[in-house]
Amino acid sequence: AYNYKGNVYCYCPETGTQREMSNGGFEKDRGTLKKLCPAKRYGIKCQGMEQCSVSQGIRIPLAENRRIFTPIDRASYKWEKEYKKRTAVERVNSRLDVKWVHRKKHVPGER
């Protein structure tokens, strides 16, 4: 299971506890994101680790949902850093547009 932010979750087969899987990086040659078992990665106790199908980790192809699964994992700190750069550039572009464009832009439906 995953959400719109790119967080992937696993469930303990014994207790049903939901945990967020950790980031294992991008595998360029396979075109997949790797997600790792949180119990193994962080040393969390998981009663159902022996029966768990994702204890070795999983690979998610980018084609699963290209908006959510990108080469830079959306649940990573690197994504946050890159996204801040993007929004900063958009703010600068907006300021330049307001300063140098003297006519009002046409908005459909507006008179």
C-alpha positions as a printed NumPy array, in Angstrom:
array([[  0.   ,   0.   ,   0.   ],
       [  1.194,   3.536,  -0.738],
       [ -0.094,   7.089,  -0.545],
       [  0.126,  10.126,  -2.844],
       [  3.368,  11.26 ,  -1.176],
       [  5.179,   8.099,  -2.205],
       [  5.265,   6.537,   1.256],
       [  5.077,   2.745,   0.994],
       [  3.785,   0.679,   3.896],
       [  4.118,  -2.928,   4.975],
       [  1.916,  -4.809,   7.407],
       [  3.048,  -7.332,  10.004],
       [  1.379, -10.678,   9.185],
       [  1.061, -11.507,  12.906],
       [ -0.17 ,  -8.259,  14.46 ],
       [ -1.34 ,  -6.271,  11.429],
       [  0.832,  -3.309,  12.456],
       [  1.43 ,  -0.839,   9.622],
       [  4.971,   0.506,   9.204],
       [  6.486,   2.825,   6.63 ],
       [  9.148,   1.117,   4.532],
       [ 12.51 ,   2.852,   4.323],
       [ 14.13 ,   4.246,   1.206],
       [ 16.651,   1.94 ,  -0.446],
       [ 17.465,   4.154,  -3.411],
       [ 16.853,   4.147,  -7.158],
       [ 18.055,   1.286,  -9.344],
       [ 18.706,   2.944, -12.69 ],
       [ 19.366,  -0.253, -14.651],
       [ 16.025,  -1.73 , -13.529],
       [ 14.072,   1.539, -13.474],
       [ 12.809,   0.819,  -9.969],
       [ 12.728,   2.323,  -6.504],
       [ 13.866,   0.004,  -3.76 ],
       [ 12.027,  -0.023,  -0.447],
       [ 13.439,  -1.86 ,   2.552],
       [ 11.859,  -3.6  ,   5.523],
       [ 11.705,  -1.168,   8.472],
       [ 12.217,  -3.979,  10.995],
       [ 15.542,  -4.955,   9.438],
       [ 16.647,  -1.42 ,   8.63 ],
       [ 15.878,   0.184,  11.992],
       [ 16.021,  -2.853,  14.279],
       [ 12.312,  -2.738,  15.121],
       [ 10.789,  -5.866,  16.654],
       [  8.384,  -7.531,  14.236],
       [  6.69 , -10.732,  15.327],
       [  5.825, -11.835,  11.802],
       [  9.218, -11.303,  10.182],
       [  9.617, -15.005,   9.319],
       [  6.317, -15.099,   7.392],
       [  6.638, -11.623,   5.884],
       [  6.783, -11.501,   2.09 ],
       [  8.511,  -8.094,   1.997],
       [ 11.184,  -8.665,   4.647],
       [ 13.854,  -8.756,   1.919],
       [ 12.565,  -5.471,   0.498],
       [ 10.605,  -4.689,  -2.65 ],
       [ 11.236,  -3.003,  -5.975],
       [  8.606,  -0.659,  -7.349],
       [  8.772,   0.057, -11.088],
       [  8.456,   3.739, -11.93 ],
       [  5.719,   2.75 , -14.382],
       [  3.492,   1.824, -11.402],
       [  2.54 ,   5.493, -11.058],
       [  4.969,   7.936, -12.649],
       [  3.6  ,  10.939, -10.757],
       [  4.245,   9.315,  -7.38 ],
       [  7.26 ,   7.101,  -8.046],
       [ 10.088,   9.199,  -9.461],
       [ 13.852,   8.531,  -9.661],
       [ 14.266,  10.744,  -6.597],
       [ 12.057,   9.151,  -3.955],
       [  9.321,  11.584,  -2.887],
       [  9.649,  10.381,   0.695],
       [ 13.346,  11.373,   0.848],
       [ 15.17 ,  14.455,   2.089],
       [ 16.718,  14.919,  -1.352],
       [ 13.22 ,  15.355,  -2.846],
       [ 12.406,  18.072,  -0.304],
       [ 15.642,  19.89 ,  -1.116],
       [ 15.049,  19.716,  -4.883],
       [ 11.41 ,  20.762,  -4.505],
       [ 12.421,  23.851,  -2.521],
       [ 14.694,  24.857,  -5.419],
       [ 11.833,  24.418,  -7.861],
       [  9.438,  26.6  ,  -5.892],
       [ 12.126,  29.27 ,  -5.482],
       [ 12.632,  29.392,  -9.254],
       [  8.88 ,  29.646,  -9.791],
       [  8.706,  32.616,  -7.405],
       [ 11.509,  34.385,  -9.279],
       [  9.818,  33.715, -12.623],
       [  6.579,  35.139, -11.264],
       [  8.315,  38.31 , -10.09 ],
       [ 10.001,  38.76 , -13.464],
       [  6.713,  38.199, -15.245],
       [  4.965,  40.852, -13.164],
       [  7.791,  43.361, -13.601],
       [  8.507,  42.982, -17.323],
       [  5.103,  42.112, -18.773],
       [  3.026,  45.278, -18.898],
       [ -0.191,  43.862, -20.235],
       [ -2.66 ,  41.785, -18.331],
       [ -2.725,  38.133, -19.279],
       [ -5.915,  36.788, -20.783],
       [ -7.734,  34.429, -18.452],
       [-10.488,  32.36 , -20.108],
       [-13.908,  33.303, -18.775],
       [-12.712,  36.639, -17.425],
       [-13.643,  39.927, -19.125]])
